[in-house]
Amino acid sequence: MSHDVIQDINTVKTNTAKLSVASNSLLVVLKLAVGWMSGSVSIISEAAHSAVDLLAALIAFVAVRKSGKEPDAVHAYGHGKIENVSGMIEAALIVLVSIWIVWESVDKLRSPQPTELVGYGMAVMLFSAGVNWWVSSRLQTVADQTHSHALAADALHLKTDVWTSIGVFLGLVAMKLTGLTWIDPAIAIVVAAIIFKAGWNMTWNSLYELTDISLPHHERDLIHDILATHPEVVSHHRLRTRRSGSLRQIDVHVLLDPGLRLDRAHAICDQVEAELESQLGSCDVVIHPEPAGSHERERSKES
């Protein structure tokens, strides 16, 4: 992948991360203002959720900028793991805020208080759901296009926020119709459970990639299929794969017709690399060519 293409991808990722920072900043201010004026713990819990989303968006913004840096003497494989680390931090923040929401909600259940300005709270929740749905869709689109772990994690945050905002809205409607004050903290606890589940799943996904887990089965199958389409490739072995942020790292030994010229063998490897990048996105591919038969001879000597 050329330097200019990489720069264009990083620019798109950075601009998208800025959009998330701006939208979350607006929603935090709105939810906090209405939450404190109304005394609604569910709205305040949503403000806390958006505050975590804002912090997560800032982390994602820094991560996509840093992960796009060129490899250097210290980080010869690039800086892609920064995105995975940012995902872990975002997940930890989500878990912590869910615990705080439950703590506040239980206290409110013990000593319920009337909620005021319910209509304003309902309007803010609907506005929040609409904004987060649009921004999360944009983040997910760019994350899919650029294979960005940080943007995908940020999109997950905001998608969770859409459903929790709708839940709080319905709770406020029910409370307004029935006058039951316990509905507000009860809804907040449900919100916390949803947030906790999202954070837990994100923690494991980030952890798997930090431990260099292989690419998914369907992607490894695709690599096998691409290699099989080249008649000069007799077979292949020692396929190793992993993710580093938005970059897939692949190395494999391919057995070629021993009669091939060196320049032809090199051209075949270039074709395979180009096809892998075309099908999988940004890749760092290392192919070790071997003459067909050498692998079998080595194994017979070992036995």
One Martini backbone bead per residue (centre of mass of N, CA, C, O) as a GRO file, in nm:
protein
  303
    1MET     BB    1   0.096   0.036   0.024
    2SER     BB    2   0.088   0.353  -0.016
    3HIS     BB    3   0.156   0.645   0.140
    4ASP     BB    4  -0.090   0.809   0.034
    5VAL     BB    5  -0.310   0.607   0.114
    6ILE     BB    6  -0.248   0.601   0.415
    7GLN     BB    7  -0.299   0.903   0.460
    8ASP     BB    8  -0.595   0.905   0.371
    9ILE     BB    9  -0.698   0.707   0.584
   10ASN     BB   10  -0.605   0.871   0.834
   11THR     BB   11  -0.776   1.120   0.771
   12VAL     BB   12  -1.053   0.987   0.786
   13LYS     BB   13  -1.026   0.879   1.076
   14THR     BB   14  -0.974   1.152   1.216
   15ASN     BB   15  -1.234   1.303   1.126
   16THR     BB   16  -1.430   1.098   1.254
   17ALA     BB   17  -1.331   1.133   1.545
   18LYS     BB   18  -1.410   1.434   1.564
   19LEU     BB   19  -1.714   1.393   1.539
   20SER     BB   20  -1.745   1.239   1.807
   21VAL     BB   21  -1.642   1.459   1.994
   22ALA     BB   22  -1.854   1.676   1.925
   23SER     BB   23  -2.118   1.520   1.990
   24ASN     BB   24  -2.049   1.443   2.287
   25SER     BB   25  -2.016   1.727   2.398
   26LEU     BB   26  -2.308   1.816   2.353
   27LEU     BB   27  -2.454   1.583   2.516
   28VAL     BB   28  -2.331   1.632   2.792
   29VAL     BB   29  -2.444   1.915   2.838
   30LEU     BB   30  -2.747   1.851   2.805
   31LYS     BB   31  -2.778   1.619   3.015
   32LEU     BB   32  -2.670   1.764   3.262
   33ALA     BB   33  -2.864   1.999   3.270
   34VAL     BB   34  -3.131   1.830   3.284
   35GLY     BB   35  -3.053   1.640   3.517
   36TRP     BB   36  -3.011   1.856   3.743
   37MET     BB   37  -3.289   2.002   3.714
   38SER     BB   38  -3.468   1.727   3.749
   39GLY     BB   39  -3.327   1.474   3.916
   40SER     BB   40  -3.249   1.250   3.709
   41VAL     BB   41  -3.073   0.954   3.714
   42SER     BB   42  -3.105   0.858   3.419
   43ILE     BB   43  -2.993   1.116   3.286
   44ILE     BB   44  -2.724   1.122   3.441
   45SER     BB   45  -2.633   0.844   3.338
   46GLU     BB   46  -2.626   0.939   3.041
   47ALA     BB   47  -2.414   1.158   3.089
   48ALA     BB   48  -2.196   0.959   3.181
   49HIS     BB   49  -2.196   0.796   2.924
   50SER     BB   50  -2.115   1.038   2.738
   51ALA     BB   51  -1.851   1.100   2.887
   52VAL     BB   52  -1.721   0.833   2.813
   53ASP     BB   53  -1.752   0.870   2.509
   54LEU     BB   54  -1.573   1.118   2.497
   55LEU     BB   55  -1.319   0.985   2.604
   56ALA     BB   56  -1.316   0.763   2.389
   57ALA     BB   57  -1.295   0.958   2.147
   58LEU     BB   58  -1.024   1.079   2.232
   59ILE     BB   59  -0.870   0.812   2.227
   60ALA     BB   60  -0.933   0.745   1.931
   61PHE     BB   61  -0.801   0.995   1.811
   62VAL     BB   62  -0.516   0.933   1.913
   63ALA     BB   63  -0.491   0.644   1.803
   64VAL     BB   64  -0.523   0.701   1.491
   65ARG     BB   65  -0.276   0.886   1.479
   66LYS     BB   66  -0.057   0.693   1.597
   67SER     BB   67  -0.113   0.431   1.419
   68GLY     BB   68  -0.029   0.592   1.139
   69LYS     BB   69   0.251   0.561   1.181
   70GLU     BB   70   0.548   0.493   1.093
   71PRO     BB   71   0.782   0.290   1.105
   72ASP     BB   72   1.047   0.220   1.335
   73ALA     BB   73   1.311   0.130   1.534
   74VAL     BB   74   1.108   0.057   1.773
   75HIS     BB   75   0.852   0.009   1.551
   76ALA     BB   76   0.873  -0.214   1.303
   77TYR     BB   77   0.540  -0.293   1.301
   78GLY     BB   78   0.434  -0.045   1.413
   79HIS     BB   79   0.121   0.123   1.576
   80GLY     BB   80  -0.151  -0.055   1.588
   81LYS     BB   81  -0.181  -0.141   1.898
   82ILE     BB   82  -0.300   0.123   2.002
   83GLU     BB   83  -0.595   0.053   1.931
   84ASN     BB   84  -0.620  -0.186   2.129
   85VAL     BB   85  -0.559  -0.029   2.386
   86SER     BB   86  -0.793   0.171   2.359
   87GLY     BB   87  -1.014  -0.045   2.384
   88MET     BB   88  -0.946  -0.124   2.676
   89ILE     BB   89  -0.995   0.152   2.804
   90GLU     BB   90  -1.287   0.188   2.715
   91ALA     BB   91  -1.395  -0.064   2.857
   92ALA     BB   92  -1.320   0.019   3.146
   93LEU     BB   93  -1.497   0.271   3.152
   94ILE     BB   94  -1.769   0.132   3.111
   95VAL     BB   95  -1.764  -0.043   3.366
   96LEU     BB   96  -1.736   0.186   3.576
   97VAL     BB   97  -1.997   0.346   3.501
   98SER     BB   98  -2.197   0.117   3.561
   99ILE     BB   99  -2.136   0.098   3.863
  100TRP     BB  100  -2.212   0.390   3.934
  101ILE     BB  101  -2.508   0.379   3.846
  102VAL     BB  102  -2.598   0.162   4.045
  103TRP     BB  103  -2.528   0.311   4.302
  104GLU     BB  104  -2.717   0.557   4.252
  105SER     BB  105  -2.984   0.397   4.209
  106VAL     BB  106  -3.007   0.258   4.483
  107ASP     BB  107  -3.019   0.520   4.644
  108LYS     BB  108  -3.284   0.620   4.498
  109LEU     BB  109  -3.465   0.380   4.588
  110ARG     BB  110  -3.449   0.441   4.896
  111SER     BB  111  -3.483   0.774   4.811
  112PRO     BB  112  -3.724   0.896   4.658
  113GLN     BB  113  -3.769   1.147   4.397
  114PRO     BB  114  -3.891   1.389   4.229
  115THR     BB  115  -3.940   1.462   3.885
  116GLU     BB  116  -3.846   1.714   3.670
  117LEU     BB  117  -3.873   1.809   3.351
  118VAL     BB  118  -3.959   1.560   3.168
  119GLY     BB  119  -3.993   1.679   2.882
  120TYR     BB  120  -3.695   1.758   2.843
  121GLY     BB  121  -3.581   1.476   2.878
  122MET     BB  122  -3.725   1.347   2.637
  123ALA     BB  123  -3.603   1.530   2.418
  124VAL     BB  124  -3.302   1.466   2.472
  125MET     BB  125  -3.319   1.159   2.417
  126LEU     BB  126  -3.408   1.176   2.122
  127PHE     BB  127  -3.172   1.347   2.024
  128SER     BB  128  -2.948   1.151   2.112
  129ALA     BB  129  -3.037   0.907   1.942
  130GLY     BB  130  -3.009   1.044   1.665
  131VAL     BB  131  -2.712   1.132   1.677
  132ASN     BB  132  -2.586   0.850   1.748
  133TRP     BB  133  -2.686   0.701   1.503
  134TRP     BB  134  -2.537   0.870   1.290
  135VAL     BB  135  -2.244   0.855   1.404
  136SER     BB  136  -2.220   0.544   1.428
  137SER     BB  137  -2.258   0.489   1.125
  138ARG     BB  138  -2.009   0.643   1.035
  139LEU     BB  139  -1.800   0.491   1.204
  140GLN     BB  140  -1.861   0.204   1.092
  141THR     BB  141  -1.798   0.260   0.798
  142VAL     BB  142  -1.500   0.343   0.842
  143ALA     BB  143  -1.414   0.090   0.998
  144ASP     BB  144  -1.471  -0.108   0.761
  145GLN     BB  145  -1.284   0.034   0.550
  146THR     BB  146  -1.014   0.052   0.766
  147HIS     BB  147  -1.001  -0.146   1.011
  148SER     BB  148  -1.085   0.006   1.286
  149HIS     BB  149  -1.083  -0.048   1.621
  150ALA     BB  150  -1.139   0.230   1.749
  151LEU     BB  151  -1.396   0.302   1.581
  152ALA     BB  152  -1.559   0.050   1.651
  153ALA     BB  153  -1.569   0.107   1.956
  154ASP     BB  154  -1.709   0.382   1.930
  155ALA     BB  155  -1.962   0.278   1.785
  156LEU     BB  156  -2.056   0.094   2.014
  157HIS     BB  157  -2.107   0.307   2.219
  158LEU     BB  158  -2.329   0.465   2.053
  159LYS     BB  159  -2.525   0.231   2.014
  160THR     BB  160  -2.579   0.198   2.313
  161ASP     BB  161  -2.688   0.489   2.351
  162VAL     BB  162  -2.942   0.463   2.185
  163TRP     BB  163  -3.089   0.248   2.366
  164THR     BB  164  -3.066   0.397   2.638
  165SER     BB  165  -3.221   0.650   2.550
  166ILE     BB  166  -3.484   0.502   2.486
  167GLY     BB  167  -3.522   0.382   2.768
  168VAL     BB  168  -3.539   0.652   2.920
  169PHE     BB  169  -3.776   0.765   2.765
  170LEU     BB  170  -3.981   0.543   2.846
  171GLY     BB  171  -3.950   0.590   3.150
  172LEU     BB  172  -4.051   0.884   3.149
  173VAL     BB  173  -4.327   0.823   3.036
  174ALA     BB  174  -4.419   0.631   3.262
  175MET     BB  175  -4.380   0.835   3.495
  176LYS     BB  176  -4.577   1.052   3.386
  177LEU     BB  177  -4.832   0.859   3.382
  178THR     BB  178  -4.798   0.729   3.694
  179GLY     BB  179  -4.586   0.863   3.922
  180LEU     BB  180  -4.347   0.660   3.945
  181THR     BB  181  -4.025   0.703   4.081
  182TRP     BB  182  -3.881   0.412   4.050
  183ILE     BB  183  -3.840   0.404   3.740
  184ASP     BB  184  -3.585   0.570   3.706
  185PRO     BB  185  -3.369   0.385   3.857
  186ALA     BB  186  -3.446   0.125   3.706
  187ILE     BB  187  -3.357   0.219   3.427
  188ALA     BB  188  -3.062   0.277   3.506
  189ILE     BB  189  -2.990  -0.021   3.562
  190VAL     BB  190  -3.040  -0.122   3.278
  191VAL     BB  191  -2.832   0.060   3.147
  192ALA     BB  192  -2.589  -0.056   3.303
  193ALA     BB  193  -2.610  -0.346   3.190
  194ILE     BB  194  -2.562  -0.272   2.894
  195ILE     BB  195  -2.289  -0.135   2.934
  196PHE     BB  196  -2.139  -0.373   3.063
  197LYS     BB  197  -2.162  -0.572   2.828
  198ALA     BB  198  -2.008  -0.401   2.621
  199GLY     BB  199  -1.743  -0.382   2.786
  200TRP     BB  200  -1.687  -0.686   2.810
  201ASN     BB  201  -1.668  -0.753   2.509
  202MET     BB  202  -1.443  -0.548   2.442
  203THR     BB  203  -1.225  -0.662   2.623
  204TRP     BB  204  -1.194  -0.938   2.479
  205ASN     BB  205  -1.136  -0.840   2.193
  206SER     BB  206  -0.877  -0.682   2.267
  207LEU     BB  207  -0.722  -0.912   2.406
  208TYR     BB  208  -0.698  -1.104   2.169
  209GLU     BB  209  -0.526  -0.908   1.987
  210LEU     BB  210  -0.291  -0.864   2.198
  211THR     BB  211  -0.235  -1.197   2.175
  212ASP     BB  212  -0.224  -1.278   1.868
  213ILE     BB  213  -0.462  -1.367   1.726
  214SER     BB  214  -0.597  -1.501   1.476
  215LEU     BB  215  -0.759  -1.487   1.218
  216PRO     BB  216  -1.035  -1.557   1.098
  217HIS     BB  217  -1.146  -1.823   0.926
  218HIS     BB  218  -1.252  -1.672   0.667
  219GLU     BB  219  -0.976  -1.531   0.614
  220ARG     BB  220  -0.797  -1.782   0.593
  221ASP     BB  221  -0.956  -1.909   0.362
  222LEU     BB  222  -0.900  -1.680   0.162
  223ILE     BB  223  -0.596  -1.723   0.149
  224HIS     BB  224  -0.607  -2.010   0.040
  225ASP     BB  225  -0.767  -1.939  -0.219
  226ILE     BB  226  -0.565  -1.744  -0.347
  227LEU     BB  227  -0.329  -1.945  -0.367
  228ALA     BB  228  -0.494  -2.159  -0.544
  229THR     BB  229  -0.516  -1.968  -0.812
  230HIS     BB  230  -0.207  -2.042  -0.843
  231PRO     BB  231  -0.038  -2.268  -1.034
  232GLU     BB  232   0.261  -2.215  -0.924
  233VAL     BB  233   0.133  -2.299  -0.654
  234VAL     BB  234   0.162  -2.597  -0.508
  235SER     BB  235   0.201  -2.488  -0.203
  236HIS     BB  236   0.149  -2.441   0.159
  237HIS     BB  237   0.293  -2.299   0.471
  238ARG     BB  238   0.315  -2.138   0.762
  239LEU     BB  239   0.061  -1.986   0.849
  240ARG     BB  240   0.050  -1.641   0.969
  241THR     BB  241  -0.167  -1.446   1.189
  242ARG     BB  242  -0.269  -1.094   1.251
  243ARG     BB  243  -0.349  -0.811   1.452
  244SER     BB  244  -0.281  -0.439   1.408
  245GLY     BB  245  -0.536  -0.300   1.435
  246SER     BB  246  -0.592  -0.229   1.092
  247LEU     BB  247  -0.365  -0.447   1.057
  248ARG     BB  248  -0.265  -0.714   0.862
  249GLN     BB  249  -0.061  -0.999   0.944
  250ILE     BB  250   0.126  -1.191   0.694
  251ASP     BB  251   0.271  -1.526   0.681
  252VAL     BB  252   0.428  -1.739   0.417
  253HIS     BB  253   0.490  -2.050   0.265
  254VAL     BB  254   0.586  -2.116  -0.075
  255LEU     BB  255   0.549  -2.356  -0.332
  256LEU     BB  256   0.746  -2.375  -0.623
  257ASP     BB  257   0.852  -2.407  -0.920
  258PRO     BB  258   1.188  -2.485  -0.967
  259GLY     BB  259   1.193  -2.357  -1.277
  260LEU     BB  260   1.173  -2.079  -1.189
  261ARG     BB  261   1.236  -1.770  -1.206
  262LEU     BB  262   1.303  -1.522  -0.990
  263ASP     BB  263   1.124  -1.297  -1.120
  264ARG     BB  264   0.867  -1.473  -1.133
  265ALA     BB  265   0.842  -1.538  -0.831
  266HIS     BB  266   0.817  -1.243  -0.746
  267ALA     BB  267   0.561  -1.176  -0.909
  268ILE     BB  268   0.374  -1.377  -0.768
  269CYS     BB  269   0.400  -1.255  -0.484
  270ASP     BB  270   0.285  -0.979  -0.565
  271GLN     BB  271   0.006  -1.081  -0.651
  272VAL     BB  272  -0.079  -1.199  -0.382
  273GLU     BB  273  -0.055  -0.939  -0.217
  274ALA     BB  274  -0.262  -0.773  -0.383
  275GLU     BB  275  -0.506  -0.965  -0.333
  276LEU     BB  276  -0.510  -0.951  -0.027
  277GLU     BB  277  -0.553  -0.642  -0.010
  278SER     BB  278  -0.817  -0.636  -0.178
  279GLN     BB  279  -0.983  -0.838   0.021
  280LEU     BB  280  -0.875  -0.729   0.331
  281GLY     BB  281  -0.687  -0.489   0.306
  282SER     BB  282  -0.470  -0.388   0.517
  283CYS     BB  283  -0.135  -0.522   0.464
  284ASP     BB  284   0.133  -0.740   0.593
  285VAL     BB  285   0.331  -0.920   0.364
  286VAL     BB  286   0.505  -1.241   0.396
  287ILE     BB  287   0.696  -1.424   0.150
  288HIS     BB  288   0.825  -1.763   0.132
  289PRO     BB  289   1.006  -1.902  -0.110
  290GLU     BB  290   0.993  -2.240  -0.247
  291PRO     BB  291   1.090  -2.529  -0.368
  292ALA     BB  292   0.952  -2.789  -0.475
  293GLY     BB  293   1.029  -3.053  -0.227
  294SER     BB  294   1.189  -2.929   0.016
  295HIS     BB  295   0.990  -2.986   0.246
  296GLU     BB  296   0.991  -3.297   0.222
  297ARG     BB  297   1.297  -3.337   0.266
  298GLU     BB  298   1.307  -3.216   0.549
  299ARG     BB  299   1.108  -3.416   0.681
  300SER     BB  300   1.270  -3.679   0.616
  301LYS     BB  301   1.521  -3.601   0.784
  302GLU     BB  302   1.374  -3.572   1.061
  303SER     BB  303   1.266  -3.882   1.048
   0.00000   0.00000   0.00000
